[in-house]
Amino acid sequence: MSDLLSTAFVTVFVATVIAQALPLMLASVGETIGEQAGVLNLGLEGVMLIGAYVAFVTTLTTGNFWFGMLAGAVGGVVANLAMLVLNVWLGLNQIVIGLAVTLIGEGITSVLYLQNYTKSPASLGSQPSMPIPGLSEIPVVGQAVFSQSGIFWVVILITLGLAFAMARTNWGLSTRSAGQKPSSLDAAGGSVMRTRSIAVVLNGALAGMGGAYLALLTTSTFSPMLTNGLGFIAIVITMLSRGRILIVMITSLVYGLAVAIGPALQVSGVSVPADIIKMLPFLIVIVMLIVFARSSVVPPALGAAYSRGAR
């Protein structure tokens, strides 16, 4: 028990919570923007995997984690082009196309990894860090939070900026109108097509960054099916957050806590089956879904194609 309460252990525990929460938070924020605009992206899992693989290969080639994150965002946007063209522009079924994107993402990344890296598995090595003078010396919190890489702080700023933009700007109002009542946005002179297109591009970029963060900073490598259902958890969290990005951030931290608590129990000497530890994050998500499902609110036009002038 003394080991469990040691400063070193608590520092590692907090850092693990952050590392597990950030990929989910990025994907959930991207899905929140998409769903508020009326686009349901069930291909989030595949988009995250493509972003993760592209980021991994880019970082392995260049040795630069920033280039890897940027490449992951670009990979996510490219992966989401199917959603953009087939769902937003052509009005095809969002559920079918989304599931197809997931299957394609899982298949392509697995094949490419097994073909190129099975014989010589590659790891990215040590992660970059940017200790903040003074704050990084605070016990526990300093090492766990204020010694993170610059990428961590950029992700937090992006998330807070998008939370503000969705709640306080005309763009956020237009995005929510596209999901609530697109005909009203159209009548007011806005473009539903353009608004949803921007939302899908942002959705892909953030989901790709989520996959990139998972590969580069959480695991420092890539493996087939790396996300392990994280994209679907992001969809659940989005639907329970009622479009509020700050709630998405808090819920993602709860998930990170659930993932980190398993190893903590093992270190403390508590005998818990390994299968239970693996199931714990998903069990918590299921419980949250059961408890808060009645209070969840999704945009009325979610998943519905829009045709200008149609009744």
TIGULUM-196512 format. One record per residue (C-alpha): x, y, z. Coordinates in steps of 0.25 Angstrom, whole numbers, plus 5000, padded with zeros to 4 digits. Layout:
% TIGULUM-196512
+------+------+------+
!    x !    y !    z !
+------+------+------+
!    X !    Y !    Z !
...
+------+------+------+
***
This chain:
% TIGULUM-196512
+------+------+------+
!    x !    y !    z !
+------+------+------+
! 5000 ! 5000 ! 5000 !
! 5012 ! 5009 ! 5003 !
! 5016 ! 5007 ! 4989 !
! 5002 ! 5011 ! 4984 !
! 5003 ! 5024 ! 4991 !
! 5017 ! 5028 ! 4987 !
! 5020 ! 5041 ! 4980 !
! 5026 ! 5033 ! 4968 !
! 5014 ! 5024 ! 4967 !
! 5004 ! 5035 ! 4967 !
! 5011 ! 5043 ! 4957 !
! 5011 ! 5031 ! 4947 !
! 4997 ! 5029 ! 4950 !
! 4993 ! 5043 ! 4947 !
! 5001 ! 5043 ! 4934 !
! 4995 ! 5030 ! 4930 !
! 4981 ! 5036 ! 4932 !
! 4984 ! 5048 ! 4923 !
! 4991 ! 5039 ! 4912 !
! 4979 ! 5030 ! 4911 !
! 4969 ! 5041 ! 4912 !
! 4974 ! 5051 ! 4901 !
! 4972 ! 5042 ! 4889 !
! 4958 ! 5039 ! 4893 !
! 4956 ! 5054 ! 4896 !
! 4961 ! 5058 ! 4882 !
! 4952 ! 5048 ! 4875 !
! 4940 ! 5051 ! 4883 !
! 4941 ! 5066 ! 4881 !
! 4942 ! 5063 ! 4866 !
! 4930 ! 5055 ! 4866 !
! 4923 ! 5065 ! 4875 !
! 4925 ! 5076 ! 4864 !
! 4920 ! 5066 ! 4853 !
! 4908 ! 5061 ! 4860 !
! 4904 ! 5076 ! 4864 !
! 4904 ! 5078 ! 4849 !
! 4895 ! 5066 ! 4846 !
! 4906 ! 5056 ! 4842 !
! 4908 ! 5043 ! 4849 !
! 4921 ! 5037 ! 4847 !
! 4921 ! 5022 ! 4850 !
! 4935 ! 5021 ! 4843 !
! 4942 ! 5028 ! 4854 !
! 4949 ! 5016 ! 4858 !
! 4955 ! 5014 ! 4844 !
! 4958 ! 5029 ! 4843 !
! 4966 ! 5028 ! 4856 !
! 4974 ! 5016 ! 4851 !
! 4978 ! 5023 ! 4838 !
! 4982 ! 5035 ! 4846 !
! 4990 ! 5026 ! 4855 !
! 4997 ! 5019 ! 4844 !
! 5001 ! 5031 ! 4836 !
! 5006 ! 5038 ! 4848 !
! 5014 ! 5026 ! 4852 !
! 5021 ! 5024 ! 4839 !
! 5023 ! 5039 ! 4838 !
! 5029 ! 5040 ! 4851 !
! 5038 ! 5028 ! 4849 !
! 5043 ! 5034 ! 4836 !
! 5045 ! 5048 ! 4840 !
! 5048 ! 5046 ! 4855 !
! 5039 ! 5058 ! 4858 !
! 5026 ! 5056 ! 4866 !
! 5020 ! 5069 ! 4862 !
! 5021 ! 5065 ! 4847 !
! 5014 ! 5052 ! 4851 !
! 5003 ! 5059 ! 4858 !
! 5001 ! 5068 ! 4846 !
! 5001 ! 5056 ! 4837 !
! 4991 ! 5048 ! 4846 !
! 4981 ! 5060 ! 4844 !
! 4983 ! 5060 ! 4829 !
! 4981 ! 5045 ! 4829 !
! 4968 ! 5047 ! 4837 !
! 4963 ! 5057 ! 4827 !
! 4966 ! 5048 ! 4815 !
! 4960 ! 5036 ! 4822 !
! 4947 ! 5045 ! 4824 !
! 4946 ! 5049 ! 4809 !
! 4937 ! 5037 ! 4807 !
! 4927 ! 5043 ! 4818 !
! 4929 ! 5056 ! 4811 !
! 4926 ! 5052 ! 4797 !
! 4916 ! 5041 ! 4799 !
! 4908 ! 5046 ! 4811 !
! 4908 ! 5061 ! 4811 !
! 4909 ! 5064 ! 4796 !
! 4902 ! 5051 ! 4790 !
! 4892 ! 5049 ! 4802 !
! 4895 ! 5034 ! 4804 !
! 4892 ! 5026 ! 4816 !
! 4902 ! 5031 ! 4827 !
! 4902 ! 5018 ! 4835 !
! 4905 ! 5009 ! 4824 !
! 4917 ! 5018 ! 4819 !
! 4922 ! 5020 ! 4833 !
! 4923 ! 5005 ! 4836 !
! 4930 ! 5003 ! 4822 !
! 4940 ! 5014 ! 4826 !
! 4943 ! 5006 ! 4839 !
! 4945 ! 4993 ! 4832 !
! 4954 ! 4999 ! 4821 !
! 4962 ! 5007 ! 4832 !
! 4964 ! 4994 ! 4840 !
! 4967 ! 4986 ! 4828 !
! 4977 ! 4995 ! 4821 !
! 4985 ! 4999 ! 4833 !
! 4986 ! 4984 ! 4838 !
! 4991 ! 4980 ! 4824 !
! 5001 ! 4991 ! 4823 !
! 5007 ! 4989 ! 4837 !
! 5008 ! 4974 ! 4835 !
! 5014 ! 4975 ! 4821 !
! 5024 ! 4986 ! 4825 !
! 5027 ! 4984 ! 4840 !
! 5025 ! 4970 ! 4845 !
! 5039 ! 4965 ! 4842 !
! 5045 ! 4977 ! 4849 !
! 5035 ! 4983 ! 4859 !
! 5038 ! 4998 ! 4861 !
! 5037 ! 5007 ! 4873 !
! 5037 ! 5022 ! 4873 !
! 5046 ! 5023 ! 4886 !
! 5045 ! 5034 ! 4896 !
! 5034 ! 5044 ! 4895 !
! 5037 ! 5059 ! 4894 !
! 5035 ! 5067 ! 4907 !
! 5034 ! 5082 ! 4910 !
! 5035 ! 5085 ! 4925 !
! 5029 ! 5098 ! 4929 !
! 5039 ! 5105 ! 4938 !
! 5034 ! 5105 ! 4953 !
! 5021 ! 5098 ! 4950 !
! 5029 ! 5085 ! 4946 !
! 5035 ! 5085 ! 4960 !
! 5022 ! 5083 ! 4967 !
! 5021 ! 5070 ! 4974 !
! 5013 ! 5059 ! 4966 !
! 5005 ! 5069 ! 4958 !
! 5018 ! 5076 ! 4952 !
! 5024 ! 5063 ! 4946 !
! 5010 ! 5058 ! 4942 !
! 5004 ! 5070 ! 4936 !
! 5014 ! 5081 ! 4934 !
! 5025 ! 5073 ! 4928 !
! 5016 ! 5068 ! 4916 !
! 5020 ! 5070 ! 4902 !
! 5017 ! 5083 ! 4895 !
! 5007 ! 5074 ! 4887 !
! 4999 ! 5072 ! 4899 !
! 4997 ! 5087 ! 4902 !
! 4993 ! 5090 ! 4887 !
! 4983 ! 5079 ! 4888 !
! 4977 ! 5086 ! 4901 !
! 4977 ! 5099 ! 4894 !
! 4970 ! 5094 ! 4881 !
! 4959 ! 5087 ! 4890 !
! 4957 ! 5099 ! 4898 !
! 4956 ! 5108 ! 4886 !
! 4946 ! 5099 ! 4879 !
! 4938 ! 5099 ! 4892 !
! 4937 ! 5114 ! 4891 !
! 4935 ! 5114 ! 4876 !
! 4923 ! 5105 ! 4877 !
! 4917 ! 5112 ! 4888 !
! 4920 ! 5127 ! 4885 !
! 4922 ! 5129 ! 4870 !
! 4913 ! 5130 ! 4858 !
! 4920 ! 5118 ! 4853 !
! 4916 ! 5110 ! 4865 !
! 4902 ! 5115 ! 4863 !
! 4902 ! 5111 ! 4848 !
! 4908 ! 5097 ! 4852 !
! 4897 ! 5094 ! 4862 !
! 4886 ! 5100 ! 4853 !
! 4890 ! 5090 ! 4842 !
! 4887 ! 5078 ! 4852 !
! 4875 ! 5084 ! 4859 !
! 4867 ! 5090 ! 4847 !
! 4875 ! 5091 ! 4834 !
! 4864 ! 5098 ! 4827 !
! 4865 ! 5110 ! 4836 !
! 4879 ! 5111 ! 4833 !
! 4876 ! 5111 ! 4819 !
! 4865 ! 5121 ! 4820 !
! 4875 ! 5130 ! 4828 !
! 4884 ! 5131 ! 4816 !
! 4894 ! 5120 ! 4821 !
! 4899 ! 5108 ! 4814 !
! 4896 ! 5094 ! 4820 !
! 4905 ! 5087 ! 4810 !
! 4917 ! 5096 ! 4813 !
! 4914 ! 5096 ! 4828 !
! 4913 ! 5081 ! 4829 !
! 4926 ! 5080 ! 4820 !
! 4934 ! 5088 ! 4829 !
! 4929 ! 5080 ! 4841 !
! 4933 ! 5067 ! 4834 !
! 4947 ! 5072 ! 4831 !
! 4949 ! 5076 ! 4845 !
! 4943 ! 5063 ! 4850 !
! 4953 ! 5055 ! 4841 !
! 4965 ! 5064 ! 4846 !
! 4962 ! 5063 ! 4860 !
! 4959 ! 5048 ! 4860 !
! 4972 ! 5046 ! 4852 !
! 4980 ! 5054 ! 4863 !
! 4973 ! 5045 ! 4873 !
! 4979 ! 5033 ! 4866 !
! 4992 ! 5040 ! 4865 !
! 4993 ! 5044 ! 4879 !
! 4990 ! 5029 ! 4883 !
! 5001 ! 5024 ! 4874 !
! 5011 ! 5034 ! 4877 !
! 5010 ! 5039 ! 4891 !
! 5001 ! 5028 ! 4898 !
! 5007 ! 5015 ! 4893 !
! 5020 ! 5020 ! 4885 !
! 5017 ! 5010 ! 4874 !
! 5006 ! 5005 ! 4865 !
! 4999 ! 4991 ! 4864 !
! 4987 ! 4986 ! 4857 !
! 4974 ! 4990 ! 4863 !
! 4981 ! 4999 ! 4872 !
! 4969 ! 5007 ! 4876 !
! 4962 ! 4995 ! 4881 !
! 4948 ! 5001 ! 4880 !
! 4952 ! 5015 ! 4884 !
! 4945 ! 5021 ! 4873 !
! 4931 ! 5015 ! 4877 !
! 4933 ! 5019 ! 4891 !
! 4935 ! 5034 ! 4886 !
! 4922 ! 5033 ! 4879 !
! 4915 ! 5028 ! 4892 !
! 4922 ! 5040 ! 4899 !
! 4918 ! 5050 ! 4889 !
! 4903 ! 5046 ! 4890 !
! 4903 ! 5047 ! 4905 !
! 4910 ! 5060 ! 4905 !
! 4898 ! 5067 ! 4898 !
! 4908 ! 5075 ! 4890 !
! 4916 ! 5081 ! 4901 !
! 4931 ! 5080 ! 4899 !
! 4934 ! 5082 ! 4913 !
! 4926 ! 5070 ! 4917 !
! 4933 ! 5062 ! 4907 !
! 4946 ! 5066 ! 4913 !
! 4942 ! 5062 ! 4927 !
! 4936 ! 5049 ! 4922 !
! 4949 ! 5046 ! 4915 !
! 4957 ! 5047 ! 4928 !
! 4947 ! 5038 ! 4934 !
! 4951 ! 5028 ! 4923 !
! 4965 ! 5030 ! 4925 !
! 4964 ! 5028 ! 4940 !
! 4957 ! 5015 ! 4938 !
! 4968 ! 5010 ! 4929 !
! 4979 ! 5014 ! 4938 !
! 4972 ! 5008 ! 4951 !
! 4974 ! 4994 ! 4946 !
! 4990 ! 4994 ! 4947 !
! 4989 ! 5002 ! 4960 !
! 4980 ! 4991 ! 4966 !
! 4990 ! 4980 ! 4962 !
! 5002 ! 4988 ! 4968 !
! 4995 ! 4990 ! 4981 !
! 4993 ! 4975 ! 4982 !
! 4978 ! 4974 ! 4980 !
! 4975 ! 4961 ! 4973 !
! 4967 ! 4965 ! 4960 !
! 4966 ! 4956 ! 4948 !
! 4973 ! 4962 ! 4936 !
! 4960 ! 4960 ! 4928 !
! 4952 ! 4969 ! 4938 !
! 4963 ! 4980 ! 4937 !
! 4962 ! 4980 ! 4922 !
! 4947 ! 4981 ! 4923 !
! 4946 ! 4992 ! 4933 !
! 4947 ! 5004 ! 4924 !
! 4936 ! 4998 ! 4915 !
! 4927 ! 4994 ! 4927 !
! 4928 ! 5008 ! 4932 !
! 4924 ! 5014 ! 4918 !
! 4912 ! 5004 ! 4918 !
! 4908 ! 5008 ! 4932 !
! 4909 ! 5023 ! 4928 !
! 4900 ! 5020 ! 4916 !
! 4890 ! 5013 ! 4924 !
! 4889 ! 5024 ! 4935 !
! 4890 ! 5036 ! 4926 !
! 4883 ! 5030 ! 4913 !
! 4870 ! 5037 ! 4917 !
! 4876 ! 5051 ! 4918 !
! 4884 ! 5050 ! 4905 !
! 4879 ! 5059 ! 4894 !
! 4884 ! 5057 ! 4879 !
! 4881 ! 5067 ! 4868 !
! 4867 ! 5065 ! 4861 !
! 4874 ! 5064 ! 4847 !
! 4885 ! 5055 ! 4851 !
! 4888 ! 5045 ! 4840 !
! 4878 ! 5051 ! 4831 !
! 4882 ! 5056 ! 4817 !
! 4878 ! 5070 ! 4814 !
! 4873 ! 5074 ! 4800 !
! 4870 ! 5089 ! 4798 !
! 4856 ! 5092 ! 4796 !
! 4851 ! 5078 ! 4800 !
! 4840 ! 5077 ! 4810 !
+------+------+------+
***
